[in-house]
Amino acid sequence: MGTLAAILTTGSWIPQAWRTIRTRDTNGLSLSTYLALLIGNSLWLAYGVTILSWPLIIANLIGVPLIAVIVAMKLRHG
């Protein structure tokens, strides 16, 4: 169940990151929300490493960079 949840939640970032990269349009995105998500997912990654939980580690190794791209695009393009 945890692995399926990790796949679904991690995969949910792909369409938004792709759209943001492709269009460079970040007008409808909240910077504070994405910063909170970036920090939260980074903490989940650290926790996963601490307890050696591979589903947490893998999911957040994928999710954190995707969210970071969205944050970077928001900072760059407003």
mmCIF file of the N, C-alpha and C atoms, coordinates in Angstrom:
data_MODEL
# 
_entry.id   MODEL 
# 
loop_
_atom_site.group_PDB 
_atom_site.id 
_atom_site.type_symbol 
_atom_site.label_atom_id 
_atom_site.label_alt_id 
_atom_site.label_comp_id 
_atom_site.label_asym_id 
_atom_site.label_entity_id 
_atom_site.label_seq_id 
_atom_site.pdbx_PDB_ins_code 
_atom_site.Cartn_x 
_atom_site.Cartn_y 
_atom_site.Cartn_z 
_atom_site.occupancy 
_atom_site.B_iso_or_equiv 
_atom_site.pdbx_formal_charge 
_atom_site.auth_seq_id 
_atom_site.auth_comp_id 
_atom_site.auth_asym_id 
_atom_site.auth_atom_id 
_atom_site.pdbx_PDB_model_num 
ATOM 1   N N  . MET A 1 1  ? 0.824  -1.187 0.000   1.00 0.00 ? 1  MET A N  1 
ATOM 2   C CA . MET A 1 1  ? 0.000  0.000  0.000   1.00 0.00 ? 1  MET A CA 1 
ATOM 3   C C  . MET A 1 1  ? 0.875  1.260  0.000   1.00 0.00 ? 1  MET A C  1 
ATOM 4   N N  . GLY A 1 2  ? 1.928  1.248  0.793   1.00 0.00 ? 2  GLY A N  1 
ATOM 5   C CA . GLY A 1 2  ? 2.816  2.411  0.849   1.00 0.00 ? 2  GLY A CA 1 
ATOM 6   C C  . GLY A 1 2  ? 3.510  2.679  -0.472  1.00 0.00 ? 2  GLY A C  1 
ATOM 7   N N  . THR A 1 3  ? 3.897  1.606  -1.154  1.00 0.00 ? 3  THR A N  1 
ATOM 8   C CA . THR A 1 3  ? 4.560  1.766  -2.448  1.00 0.00 ? 3  THR A CA 1 
ATOM 9   C C  . THR A 1 3  ? 3.615  2.375  -3.476  1.00 0.00 ? 3  THR A C  1 
ATOM 10  N N  . LEU A 1 4  ? 2.375  1.908  -3.496  1.00 0.00 ? 4  LEU A N  1 
ATOM 11  C CA . LEU A 1 4  ? 1.385  2.462  -4.422  1.00 0.00 ? 4  LEU A CA 1 
ATOM 12  C C  . LEU A 1 4  ? 1.140  3.941  -4.123  1.00 0.00 ? 4  LEU A C  1 
ATOM 13  N N  . ALA A 1 5  ? 1.019  4.274  -2.855  1.00 0.00 ? 5  ALA A N  1 
ATOM 14  C CA . ALA A 1 5  ? 0.831  5.677  -2.471  1.00 0.00 ? 5  ALA A CA 1 
ATOM 15  C C  . ALA A 1 5  ? 2.023  6.523  -2.915  1.00 0.00 ? 5  ALA A C  1 
ATOM 16  N N  . ALA A 1 6  ? 3.221  5.996  -2.751  1.00 0.00 ? 6  ALA A N  1 
ATOM 17  C CA . ALA A 1 6  ? 4.427  6.722  -3.161  1.00 0.00 ? 6  ALA A CA 1 
ATOM 18  C C  . ALA A 1 6  ? 4.445  6.949  -4.669  1.00 0.00 ? 6  ALA A C  1 
ATOM 19  N N  . ILE A 1 7  ? 4.068  5.936  -5.433  1.00 0.00 ? 7  ILE A N  1 
ATOM 20  C CA . ILE A 1 7  ? 4.037  6.060  -6.895  1.00 0.00 ? 7  ILE A CA 1 
ATOM 21  C C  . ILE A 1 7  ? 3.024  7.115  -7.324  1.00 0.00 ? 7  ILE A C  1 
ATOM 22  N N  . LEU A 1 8  ? 1.835  7.071  -6.743  1.00 0.00 ? 8  LEU A N  1 
ATOM 23  C CA . LEU A 1 8  ? 0.778  8.010  -7.134  1.00 0.00 ? 8  LEU A CA 1 
ATOM 24  C C  . LEU A 1 8  ? 1.112  9.447  -6.749  1.00 0.00 ? 8  LEU A C  1 
ATOM 25  N N  . THR A 1 9  ? 1.588  9.649  -5.537  1.00 0.00 ? 9  THR A N  1 
ATOM 26  C CA . THR A 1 9  ? 1.874  11.020 -5.111  1.00 0.00 ? 9  THR A CA 1 
ATOM 27  C C  . THR A 1 9  ? 3.098  11.584 -5.823  1.00 0.00 ? 9  THR A C  1 
ATOM 28  N N  . THR A 1 10 ? 4.099  10.760 -6.063  1.00 0.00 ? 10 THR A N  1 
ATOM 29  C CA . THR A 1 10 ? 5.274  11.225 -6.790  1.00 0.00 ? 10 THR A CA 1 
ATOM 30  C C  . THR A 1 10 ? 4.925  11.512 -8.242  1.00 0.00 ? 10 THR A C  1 
ATOM 31  N N  . GLY A 1 11 ? 4.175  10.628 -8.851  1.00 0.00 ? 11 GLY A N  1 
ATOM 32  C CA . GLY A 1 11 ? 3.780  10.806 -10.246 1.00 0.00 ? 11 GLY A CA 1 
ATOM 33  C C  . GLY A 1 11 ? 2.926  12.030 -10.473 1.00 0.00 ? 11 GLY A C  1 
ATOM 34  N N  . SER A 1 12 ? 2.254  12.491 -9.437  1.00 0.00 ? 12 SER A N  1 
ATOM 35  C CA . SER A 1 12 ? 1.383  13.656 -9.592  1.00 0.00 ? 12 SER A CA 1 
ATOM 36  C C  . SER A 1 12 ? 2.166  14.933 -9.880  1.00 0.00 ? 12 SER A C  1 
ATOM 37  N N  . TRP A 1 13 ? 3.452  14.969 -9.571  1.00 0.00 ? 13 TRP A N  1 
ATOM 38  C CA . TRP A 1 13 ? 4.262  16.163 -9.825  1.00 0.00 ? 13 TRP A CA 1 
ATOM 39  C C  . TRP A 1 13 ? 4.711  16.263 -11.271 1.00 0.00 ? 13 TRP A C  1 
ATOM 40  N N  . ILE A 1 14 ? 4.744  15.152 -11.970 1.00 0.00 ? 14 ILE A N  1 
ATOM 41  C CA . ILE A 1 14 ? 5.269  15.142 -13.336 1.00 0.00 ? 14 ILE A CA 1 
ATOM 42  C C  . ILE A 1 14 ? 4.478  16.053 -14.275 1.00 0.00 ? 14 ILE A C  1 
ATOM 43  N N  . PRO A 1 15 ? 3.141  15.967 -14.333 1.00 0.00 ? 15 PRO A N  1 
ATOM 44  C CA . PRO A 1 15 ? 2.409  16.847 -15.263 1.00 0.00 ? 15 PRO A CA 1 
ATOM 45  C C  . PRO A 1 15 ? 2.601  18.337 -14.965 1.00 0.00 ? 15 PRO A C  1 
ATOM 46  N N  . GLN A 1 16 ? 2.616  18.708 -13.683 1.00 0.00 ? 16 GLN A N  1 
ATOM 47  C CA . GLN A 1 16 ? 2.782  20.129 -13.342 1.00 0.00 ? 16 GLN A CA 1 
ATOM 48  C C  . GLN A 1 16 ? 4.180  20.608 -13.690 1.00 0.00 ? 16 GLN A C  1 
ATOM 49  N N  . ALA A 1 17 ? 5.191  19.813 -13.362 1.00 0.00 ? 17 ALA A N  1 
ATOM 50  C CA . ALA A 1 17 ? 6.566  20.207 -13.683 1.00 0.00 ? 17 ALA A CA 1 
ATOM 51  C C  . ALA A 1 17 ? 6.743  20.323 -15.196 1.00 0.00 ? 17 ALA A C  1 
ATOM 52  N N  . TRP A 1 18 ? 6.220  19.356 -15.937 1.00 0.00 ? 18 TRP A N  1 
ATOM 53  C CA . TRP A 1 18 ? 6.343  19.383 -17.399 1.00 0.00 ? 18 TRP A CA 1 
ATOM 54  C C  . TRP A 1 18 ? 5.645  20.609 -17.988 1.00 0.00 ? 18 TRP A C  1 
ATOM 55  N N  . ARG A 1 19 ? 4.434  20.898 -17.521 1.00 0.00 ? 19 ARG A N  1 
ATOM 56  C CA . ARG A 1 19 ? 3.695  22.058 -18.030 1.00 0.00 ? 19 ARG A CA 1 
ATOM 57  C C  . ARG A 1 19 ? 4.436  23.353 -17.706 1.00 0.00 ? 19 ARG A C  1 
ATOM 58  N N  . THR A 1 20 ? 4.971  23.444 -16.499 1.00 0.00 ? 20 THR A N  1 
ATOM 59  C CA . THR A 1 20 ? 5.679  24.653 -16.083 1.00 0.00 ? 20 THR A CA 1 
ATOM 60  C C  . THR A 1 20 ? 6.941  24.859 -16.915 1.00 0.00 ? 20 THR A C  1 
ATOM 61  N N  . ILE A 1 21 ? 7.676  23.785 -17.164 1.00 0.00 ? 21 ILE A N  1 
ATOM 62  C CA . ILE A 1 21 ? 8.883  23.884 -17.988 1.00 0.00 ? 21 ILE A CA 1 
ATOM 63  C C  . ILE A 1 21 ? 8.516  24.271 -19.419 1.00 0.00 ? 21 ILE A C  1 
ATOM 64  N N  . ARG A 1 22 ? 7.494  23.628 -19.949 1.00 0.00 ? 22 ARG A N  1 
ATOM 65  C CA . ARG A 1 22 ? 7.098  23.829 -21.349 1.00 0.00 ? 22 ARG A CA 1 
ATOM 66  C C  . ARG A 1 22 ? 6.556  25.237 -21.594 1.00 0.00 ? 22 ARG A C  1 
ATOM 67  N N  . THR A 1 23 ? 5.673  25.719 -20.720 1.00 0.00 ? 23 THR A N  1 
ATOM 68  C CA . THR A 1 23 ? 5.004  27.005 -20.950 1.00 0.00 ? 23 THR A CA 1 
ATOM 69  C C  . THR A 1 23 ? 5.673  28.178 -20.235 1.00 0.00 ? 23 THR A C  1 
ATOM 70  N N  . ARG A 1 24 ? 6.459  27.888 -19.224 1.00 0.00 ? 24 ARG A N  1 
ATOM 71  C CA . ARG A 1 24 ? 7.064  28.911 -18.361 1.00 0.00 ? 24 ARG A CA 1 
ATOM 72  C C  . ARG A 1 24 ? 6.008  29.769 -17.659 1.00 0.00 ? 24 ARG A C  1 
ATOM 73  N N  . ASP A 1 25 ? 4.793  29.271 -17.597 1.00 0.00 ? 25 ASP A N  1 
ATOM 74  C CA . ASP A 1 25 ? 3.683  29.986 -16.966 1.00 0.00 ? 25 ASP A CA 1 
ATOM 75  C C  . ASP A 1 25 ? 3.513  29.492 -15.533 1.00 0.00 ? 25 ASP A C  1 
ATOM 76  N N  . THR A 1 26 ? 3.754  30.383 -14.587 1.00 0.00 ? 26 THR A N  1 
ATOM 77  C CA . THR A 1 26 ? 3.615  30.033 -13.175 1.00 0.00 ? 26 THR A CA 1 
ATOM 78  C C  . THR A 1 26 ? 2.598  30.925 -12.470 1.00 0.00 ? 26 THR A C  1 
ATOM 79  N N  . ASN A 1 27 ? 1.814  31.671 -13.236 1.00 0.00 ? 27 ASN A N  1 
ATOM 80  C CA . ASN A 1 27 ? 0.880  32.638 -12.649 1.00 0.00 ? 27 ASN A CA 1 
ATOM 81  C C  . ASN A 1 27 ? -0.107 32.016 -11.679 1.00 0.00 ? 27 ASN A C  1 
ATOM 82  N N  . GLY A 1 28 ? -0.590 30.832 -11.943 1.00 0.00 ? 28 GLY A N  1 
ATOM 83  C CA . GLY A 1 28 ? -1.588 30.226 -11.077 1.00 0.00 ? 28 GLY A CA 1 
ATOM 84  C C  . GLY A 1 28 ? -1.015 29.416 -9.928  1.00 0.00 ? 28 GLY A C  1 
ATOM 85  N N  . LEU A 1 29 ? 0.302  29.456 -9.759  1.00 0.00 ? 29 LEU A N  1 
ATOM 86  C CA . LEU A 1 29 ? 0.946  28.640 -8.733  1.00 0.00 ? 29 LEU A CA 1 
ATOM 87  C C  . LEU A 1 29 ? 1.322  29.494 -7.531  1.00 0.00 ? 29 LEU A C  1 
ATOM 88  N N  . SER A 1 30 ? 1.095  28.956 -6.354  1.00 0.00 ? 30 SER A N  1 
ATOM 89  C CA . SER A 1 30 ? 1.420  29.652 -5.113  1.00 0.00 ? 30 SER A CA 1 
ATOM 90  C C  . SER A 1 30 ? 2.840  29.292 -4.678  1.00 0.00 ? 30 SER A C  1 
ATOM 91  N N  . LEU A 1 31 ? 3.714  30.297 -4.610  1.00 0.00 ? 31 LEU A N  1 
ATOM 92  C CA . LEU A 1 31 ? 5.090  30.057 -4.195  1.00 0.00 ? 31 LEU A CA 1 
ATOM 93  C C  . LEU A 1 31 ? 5.146  29.494 -2.780  1.00 0.00 ? 31 LEU A C  1 
ATOM 94  N N  . SER A 1 32 ? 4.359  30.043 -1.874  1.00 0.00 ? 32 SER A N  1 
ATOM 95  C CA . SER A 1 32 ? 4.406  29.568 -0.486  1.00 0.00 ? 32 SER A CA 1 
ATOM 96  C C  . SER A 1 32 ? 3.977  28.106 -0.380  1.00 0.00 ? 32 SER A C  1 
ATOM 97  N N  . THR A 1 33 ? 2.995  27.706 -1.161  1.00 0.00 ? 33 THR A N  1 
ATOM 98  C CA . THR A 1 33 ? 2.559  26.309 -1.151  1.00 0.00 ? 33 THR A CA 1 
ATOM 99  C C  . THR A 1 33 ? 3.672  25.398 -1.641  1.00 0.00 ? 33 THR A C  1 
ATOM 100 N N  . TYR A 1 34 ? 4.296  25.761 -2.750  1.00 0.00 ? 34 TYR A N  1 
ATOM 101 C CA . TYR A 1 34 ? 5.345  24.909 -3.307  1.00 0.00 ? 34 TYR A CA 1 
ATOM 102 C C  . TYR A 1 34 ? 6.600  24.911 -2.442  1.00 0.00 ? 34 TYR A C  1 
ATOM 103 N N  . LEU A 1 35 ? 6.902  26.022 -1.772  1.00 0.00 ? 35 LEU A N  1 
ATOM 104 C CA . LEU A 1 35 ? 8.022  26.026 -0.831  1.00 0.00 ? 35 LEU A CA 1 
ATOM 105 C C  . LEU A 1 35 ? 7.743  25.095 0.345   1.00 0.00 ? 35 LEU A C  1 
ATOM 106 N N  . ALA A 1 36 ? 6.518  25.139 0.859   1.00 0.00 ? 36 ALA A N  1 
ATOM 107 C CA . ALA A 1 36 ? 6.147  24.240 1.957   1.00 0.00 ? 36 ALA A CA 1 
ATOM 108 C C  . ALA A 1 36 ? 6.239  22.784 1.514   1.00 0.00 ? 36 ALA A C  1 
ATOM 109 N N  . LEU A 1 37 ? 5.775  22.500 0.303   1.00 0.00 ? 37 LEU A N  1 
ATOM 110 C CA . LEU A 1 37 ? 5.864  21.138 -0.223  1.00 0.00 ? 37 LEU A CA 1 
ATOM 111 C C  . LEU A 1 37 ? 7.314  20.709 -0.407  1.00 0.00 ? 37 LEU A C  1 
ATOM 112 N N  . LEU A 1 38 ? 8.156  21.614 -0.879  1.00 0.00 ? 38 LEU A N  1 
ATOM 113 C CA . LEU A 1 38 ? 9.568  21.298 -1.068  1.00 0.00 ? 38 LEU A CA 1 
ATOM 114 C C  . LEU A 1 38 ? 10.239 20.976 0.269   1.00 0.00 ? 38 LEU A C  1 
ATOM 115 N N  . ILE A 1 39 ? 9.969  21.776 1.264   1.00 0.00 ? 39 ILE A N  1 
ATOM 116 C CA . ILE A 1 39 ? 10.537 21.529 2.589   1.00 0.00 ? 39 ILE A CA 1 
ATOM 117 C C  . ILE A 1 39 ? 9.986  20.230 3.172   1.00 0.00 ? 39 ILE A C  1 
ATOM 118 N N  . GLY A 1 40 ? 8.677  20.047 3.081   1.00 0.00 ? 40 GLY A N  1 
ATOM 119 C CA . GLY A 1 40 ? 8.057  18.833 3.614   1.00 0.00 ? 40 GLY A CA 1 
ATOM 120 C C  . GLY A 1 40 ? 8.576  17.570 2.952   1.00 0.00 ? 40 GLY A C  1 
ATOM 121 N N  . ASN A 1 41 ? 8.659  17.578 1.627   1.00 0.00 ? 41 ASN A N  1 
ATOM 122 C CA . ASN A 1 41 ? 9.156  16.394 0.928   1.00 0.00 ? 41 ASN A CA 1 
ATOM 123 C C  . ASN A 1 41 ? 10.637 16.157 1.215   1.00 0.00 ? 41 ASN A C  1 
ATOM 124 N N  . SER A 1 42 ? 11.398 17.224 1.380   1.00 0.00 ? 42 SER A N  1 
ATOM 125 C CA . SER A 1 42 ? 12.809 17.074 1.746   1.00 0.00 ? 42 SER A CA 1 
ATOM 126 C C  . SER A 1 42 ? 12.941 16.426 3.120   1.00 0.00 ? 42 SER A C  1 
ATOM 127 N N  . LEU A 1 43 ? 12.069 16.819 4.031   1.00 0.00 ? 43 LEU A N  1 
ATOM 128 C CA . LEU A 1 43 ? 12.079 16.201 5.363   1.00 0.00 ? 43 LEU A CA 1 
ATOM 129 C C  . LEU A 1 43 ? 11.663 14.735 5.299   1.00 0.00 ? 43 LEU A C  1 
ATOM 130 N N  . TRP A 1 44 ? 10.674 14.407 4.452   1.00 0.00 ? 44 TRP A N  1 
ATOM 131 C CA . TRP A 1 44 ? 10.292 13.003 4.258   1.00 0.00 ? 44 TRP A CA 1 
ATOM 132 C C  . TRP A 1 44 ? 11.466 12.205 3.707   1.00 0.00 ? 44 TRP A C  1 
ATOM 133 N N  . LEU A 1 45 ? 12.219 12.805 2.793   1.00 0.00 ? 45 LEU A N  1 
ATOM 134 C CA . LEU A 1 45 ? 13.398 12.134 2.246   1.00 0.00 ? 45 LEU A CA 1 
ATOM 135 C C  . LEU A 1 45 ? 14.413 11.867 3.353   1.00 0.00 ? 45 LEU A C  1 
ATOM 136 N N  . ALA A 1 46 ? 14.689 12.870 4.164   1.00 0.00 ? 46 ALA A N  1 
ATOM 137 C CA . ALA A 1 46 ? 15.633 12.694 5.272   1.00 0.00 ? 46 ALA A CA 1 
ATOM 138 C C  . ALA A 1 46 ? 15.146 11.620 6.237   1.00 0.00 ? 46 ALA A C  1 
ATOM 139 N N  . TYR A 1 47 ? 13.865 11.625 6.534   1.00 0.00 ? 47 TYR A N  1 
ATOM 140 C CA . TYR A 1 47 ? 13.292 10.606 7.414   1.00 0.00 ? 47 TYR A CA 1 
ATOM 141 C C  . TYR A 1 47 ? 13.428 9.222  6.786   1.00 0.00 ? 47 TYR A C  1 
ATOM 142 N N  . GLY A 1 48 ? 13.134 9.116  5.498   1.00 0.00 ? 48 GLY A N  1 
ATOM 143 C CA . GLY A 1 48 ? 13.267 7.839  4.803   1.00 0.00 ? 48 GLY A CA 1 
ATOM 144 C C  . GLY A 1 48 ? 14.683 7.307  4.863   1.00 0.00 ? 48 GLY A C  1 
ATOM 145 N N  . VAL A 1 49 ? 15.660 8.194  4.703   1.00 0.00 ? 49 VAL A N  1 
ATOM 146 C CA . VAL A 1 49 ? 17.063 7.789  4.805   1.00 0.00 ? 49 VAL A CA 1 
ATOM 147 C C  . VAL A 1 49 ? 17.372 7.332  6.227   1.00 0.00 ? 49 VAL A C  1 
ATOM 148 N N  . THR A 1 50 ? 16.863 8.055  7.206   1.00 0.00 ? 50 THR A N  1 
ATOM 149 C CA . THR A 1 50 ? 17.110 7.714  8.608   1.00 0.00 ? 50 THR A CA 1 
ATOM 150 C C  . THR A 1 50 ? 16.600 6.326  8.966   1.00 0.00 ? 50 THR A C  1 
ATOM 151 N N  . ILE A 1 51 ? 15.402 5.989  8.480   1.00 0.00 ? 51 ILE A N  1 
ATOM 152 C CA . ILE A 1 51 ? 14.822 4.680  8.828   1.00 0.00 ? 51 ILE A CA 1 
ATOM 153 C C  . ILE A 1 51 ? 15.029 3.638  7.725   1.00 0.00 ? 51 ILE A C  1 
ATOM 154 N N  . LEU A 1 52 ? 15.790 4.014  6.697   1.00 0.00 ? 52 LEU A N  1 
ATOM 155 C CA . LEU A 1 52 ? 16.076 3.118  5.563   1.00 0.00 ? 52 LEU A CA 1 
ATOM 156 C C  . LEU A 1 52 ? 14.809 2.572  4.907   1.00 0.00 ? 52 LEU A C  1 
ATOM 157 N N  . SER A 1 53 ? 13.869 3.474  4.651   1.00 0.00 ? 53 SER A N  1 
ATOM 158 C CA . SER A 1 53 ? 12.624 3.104  3.979   1.00 0.00 ? 53 SER A CA 1 
ATOM 159 C C  . SER A 1 53 ? 12.756 3.430  2.497   1.00 0.00 ? 53 SER A C  1 
ATOM 160 N N  . TRP A 1 54 ? 12.993 2.390  1.687   1.00 0.00 ? 54 TRP A N  1 
ATOM 161 C CA . TRP A 1 54 ? 13.217 2.599  0.265   1.00 0.00 ? 54 TRP A CA 1 
ATOM 162 C C  . TRP A 1 54 ? 12.039 3.239  -0.462  1.00 0.00 ? 54 TRP A C  1 
ATOM 163 N N  . PRO A 1 55 ? 10.798 2.904  -0.166  1.00 0.00 ? 55 PRO A N  1 
ATOM 164 C CA . PRO A 1 55 ? 9.698  3.622  -0.838  1.00 0.00 ? 55 PRO A CA 1 
ATOM 165 C C  . PRO A 1 55 ? 9.731  5.133  -0.564  1.00 0.00 ? 55 PRO A C  1 
ATOM 166 N N  . LEU A 1 56 ? 10.003 5.520  0.676   1.00 0.00 ? 56 LEU A N  1 
ATOM 167 C CA . LEU A 1 56 ? 10.106 6.949  1.003   1.00 0.00 ? 56 LEU A CA 1 
ATOM 168 C C  . LEU A 1 56 ? 11.299 7.585  0.303   1.00 0.00 ? 56 LEU A C  1 
ATOM 169 N N  . ILE A 1 57 ? 12.419 6.905  0.309   1.00 0.00 ? 57 ILE A N  1 
ATOM 170 C CA . ILE A 1 57 ? 13.631 7.446  -0.300  1.00 0.00 ? 57 ILE A CA 1 
ATOM 171 C C  . ILE A 1 57 ? 13.436 7.643  -1.800  1.00 0.00 ? 57 ILE A C  1 
ATOM 172 N N  . ILE A 1 58 ? 13.005 6.603  -2.485  1.00 0.00 ? 58 ILE A N  1 
ATOM 173 C CA . ILE A 1 58 ? 12.865 6.674  -3.941  1.00 0.00 ? 58 ILE A CA 1 
ATOM 174 C C  . ILE A 1 58 ? 11.813 7.701  -4.347  1.00 0.00 ? 58 ILE A C  1 
ATOM 175 N N  . ALA A 1 59 ? 10.670 7.665  -3.675  1.00 0.00 ? 59 ALA A N  1 
ATOM 176 C CA . ALA A 1 59 ? 9.602  8.613  -4.016  1.00 0.00 ? 59 ALA A CA 1 
ATOM 177 C C  . ALA A 1 59 ? 10.071 10.054 -3.865  1.00 0.00 ? 59 ALA A C  1 
ATOM 178 N N  . ASN A 1 60 ? 10.779 10.333 -2.799  1.00 0.00 ? 60 ASN A N  1 
ATOM 179 C CA . ASN A 1 60 ? 11.196 11.708 -2.561  1.00 0.00 ? 60 ASN A CA 1 
ATOM 180 C C  . ASN A 1 60 ? 12.456 12.098 -3.322  1.00 0.00 ? 60 ASN A C  1 
ATOM 181 N N  . LEU A 1 61 ? 13.265 11.120 -3.726  1.00 0.00 ? 61 LEU A N  1 
ATOM 182 C CA . LEU A 1 61 ? 14.383 11.424 -4.620  1.00 0.00 ? 61 LEU A CA 1 
ATOM 183 C C  . LEU A 1 61 ? 13.874 11.876 -5.985  1.00 0.00 ? 61 LEU A C  1 
ATOM 184 N N  . ILE A 1 62 ? 12.688 11.438 -6.334  1.00 0.00 ? 62 ILE A N  1 
ATOM 185 C CA . ILE A 1 62 ? 12.054 11.875 -7.584  1.00 0.00 ? 62 ILE A CA 1 
ATOM 186 C C  . ILE A 1 62 ? 11.238 13.145 -7.343  1.00 0.00 ? 62 ILE A C  1 
ATOM 187 N N  . GLY A 1 63 ? 10.449 13.154 -6.280  1.00 0.00 ? 63 GLY A N  1 
ATOM 188 C CA . GLY A 1 63 ? 9.542  14.270 -6.010  1.00 0.00 ? 63 GLY A CA 1 
ATOM 189 C C  . GLY A 1 63 ? 10.232 15.577 -5.673  1.00 0.00 ? 63 GLY A C  1 
ATOM 190 N N  . VAL A 1 64 ? 11.276 15.531 -4.863  1.00 0.00 ? 64 VAL A N  1 
ATOM 191 C CA . VAL A 1 64 ? 11.951 16.764 -4.445  1.00 0.00 ? 64 VAL A CA 1 
ATOM 192 C C  . VAL A 1 64 ? 12.509 17.537 -5.643  1.00 0.00 ? 64 VAL A C  1 
ATOM 193 N N  . PRO A 1 65 ? 13.225 16.901 -6.570  1.00 0.00 ? 65 PRO A N  1 
ATOM 194 C CA . PRO A 1 65 ? 13.697 17.672 -7.732  1.00 0.00 ? 65 PRO A CA 1 
ATOM 195 C C  . PRO A 1 65 ? 12.564 18.226 -8.599  1.00 0.00 ? 65 PRO A C  1 
ATOM 196 N N  . LEU A 1 66 ? 11.476 17.472 -8.741  1.00 0.00 ? 66 LEU A N  1 
ATOM 197 C CA . LEU A 1 66 ? 10.347 17.974 -9.533  1.00 0.00 ? 66 LEU A CA 1 
ATOM 198 C C  . LEU A 1 66 ? 9.750  19.222 -8.892  1.00 0.00 ? 66 LEU A C  1 
ATOM 199 N N  . ILE A 1 67 ? 9.571  19.188 -7.589  1.00 0.00 ? 67 ILE A N  1 
ATOM 200 C CA . ILE A 1 67 ? 9.035  20.352 -6.882  1.00 0.00 ? 67 ILE A CA 1 
ATOM 201 C C  . ILE A 1 67 ? 10.042 21.503 -6.938  1.00 0.00 ? 67 ILE A C  1 
ATOM 202 N N  . ALA A 1 68 ? 11.330 21.186 -6.821  1.00 0.00 ? 68 ALA A N  1 
ATOM 203 C CA . ALA A 1 68 ? 12.367 22.219 -6.887  1.00 0.00 ? 68 ALA A CA 1 
ATOM 204 C C  . ALA A 1 68 ? 12.362 22.925 -8.241  1.00 0.00 ? 68 ALA A C  1 
ATOM 205 N N  . VAL A 1 69 ? 12.111 22.186 -9.310  1.00 0.00 ? 69 VAL A N  1 
ATOM 206 C CA . VAL A 1 69 ? 12.018 22.797 -10.643 1.00 0.00 ? 69 VAL A CA 1 
ATOM 207 C C  . VAL A 1 69 ? 10.854 23.781 -10.681 1.00 0.00 ? 69 VAL A C  1 
ATOM 208 N N  . ILE A 1 70 ? 9.726  23.387 -10.127 1.00 0.00 ? 70 ILE A N  1 
ATOM 209 C CA . ILE A 1 70 ? 8.556  24.271 -10.112 1.00 0.00 ? 70 ILE A CA 1 
ATOM 210 C C  . ILE A 1 70 ? 8.857  25.532 -9.304  1.00 0.00 ? 70 ILE A C  1 
ATOM 211 N N  . VAL A 1 71 ? 9.493  25.377 -8.140  1.00 0.00 ? 71 VAL A N  1 
ATOM 212 C CA . VAL A 1 71 ? 9.851  26.534 -7.310  1.00 0.00 ? 71 VAL A CA 1 
ATOM 213 C C  . VAL A 1 71 ? 10.833 27.434 -8.059  1.00 0.00 ? 71 VAL A C  1 
ATOM 214 N N  . ALA A 1 72 ? 11.832 26.844 -8.685  1.00 0.00 ? 72 ALA A N  1 
ATOM 215 C CA . ALA A 1 72 ? 12.817 27.638 -9.430  1.00 0.00 ? 72 ALA A CA 1 
ATOM 216 C C  . ALA A 1 72 ? 12.157 28.410 -10.566 1.00 0.00 ? 72 ALA A C  1 
ATOM 217 N N  . MET A 1 73 ? 11.248 27.766 -11.266 1.00 0.00 ? 73 MET A N  1 
ATOM 218 C CA . MET A 1 73 ? 10.545 28.436 -12.361 1.00 0.00 ? 73 MET A CA 1 
ATOM 219 C C  . MET A 1 73 ? 9.663  29.565 -11.822 1.00 0.00 ? 73 MET A C  1 
ATOM 220 N N  . LYS A 1 74 ? 9.028  29.340 -10.690 1.00 0.00 ? 74 LYS A N  1 
ATOM 221 C CA . LYS A 1 74 ? 8.188  30.379 -10.081 1.00 0.00 ? 74 LYS A CA 1 
ATOM 222 C C  . LYS A 1 74 ? 9.048  31.576 -9.680  1.00 0.00 ? 74 LYS A C  1 
ATOM 223 N N  . LEU A 1 75 ? 10.208 31.314 -9.097  1.00 0.00 ? 75 LEU A N  1 
ATOM 224 C CA . LEU A 1 75 ? 11.098 32.403 -8.700  1.00 0.00 ? 75 LEU A CA 1 
ATOM 225 C C  . LEU A 1 75 ? 11.642 33.150 -9.920  1.00 0.00 ? 75 LEU A C  1 
ATOM 226 N N  . ARG A 1 76 ? 11.910 32.429 -10.972 1.00 0.00 ? 76 ARG A N  1 
ATOM 227 C CA . ARG A 1 76 ? 12.491 33.039 -12.169 1.00 0.00 ? 76 ARG A CA 1 
ATOM 228 C C  . ARG A 1 76 ? 11.463 33.786 -13.016 1.00 0.00 ? 76 ARG A C  1 
ATOM 229 N N  . HIS A 1 77 ? 10.283 33.203 -13.163 1.00 0.00 ? 77 HIS A N  1 
ATOM 230 C CA . HIS A 1 77 ? 9.287  33.760 -14.081 1.00 0.00 ? 77 HIS A CA 1 
ATOM 231 C C  . HIS A 1 77 ? 8.091  34.407 -13.381 1.00 0.00 ? 77 HIS A C  1 
ATOM 232 N N  . GLY A 1 78 ? 8.116  34.388 -12.056 1.00 0.00 ? 78 GLY A N  1 
ATOM 233 C CA . GLY A 1 78 ? 7.053  35.041 -11.312 1.00 0.00 ? 78 GLY A CA 1 
ATOM 234 C C  . GLY A 1 78 ? 5.814  34.267 -11.303 1.00 0.00 ? 78 GLY A C  1 
# 
